[in-house]
């Protein structure tokens, strides 16, 4: 899918051809070359062939169609919350979570080489990056303008040639697209971190996680009765299973069915996890496992 700015297309084509020659090493990501997800893919699997995709759906399709072994998708940011609608994307994709990666986010403000920093009026970037830099932008009177991804915004600024326009993107983007870095560390929080999940067609066998700290991600829908969620959460509490994430979202337009997206510490095969999941099945209308995987960052 060629929806990238012209300066990015040559790189996209080169990287796509390399990945197609060895799909077992390919890791699909959303964004133009130089995006944070590109950096994350290289950190997560240093020997991978990073495959740029225009949208999250395109990245997931690359895995489903066998053009990549895995996709790396950002799902939450420490400063700006949820990134991708993983609740909808994952169940629809049929893929499984097989890993996680945490990456410190370092944004730069970049512009054309001959631009006057004092004359900049607007900054393009992904909505998440704009949200993570909103205080910086407001203090400098820069209008935030949303773009599909950070590196794509940098390529767009290069393509448009507007000396009053800037982009917020990783430093690598300035190098790839011939821009000048005007300012560094423009994110509002020094500990700005994004969590990514790796997705594959086949789930990991929980038995392979034995002896390693593990996480399990699942979605469930509780019965529509009083205290249903309280009883569902009690399944984990009474069995000593730590739930580190719980988000609700609506299923369908009736607003009568609420789904919950959860992360727990542990994996099936652990007696406490097995007991909790068995009890949850009694209190829930639907339970769907999205994957068990090694824990990269200790919780608690």
Protein Blocks (a to p, Z undefined) as FASTA:
>chain_A
ZZbcfklmmmmmmmmmmmmmmmmlpccdeddehiaklmmmmmmmmmbccdddfblklmmm
mmmnopafbdcddfbdfklopfbdfklmmmmnopacfbdcdddddddddddfkbcfklpc
bdcddfklmmmmmmmmmmnopacdddfbfklmmmmmmmnopakbccdddfklmmmnopac
fbghkbfbfklccddddddfbdcdfklmgoiacdddddddddddehklmmmmmmmmmnop
acfbdcdddedjkopaccdddddeddehiaklmmmmmmmmmmpmbdcdfbdcddfbdgZZ
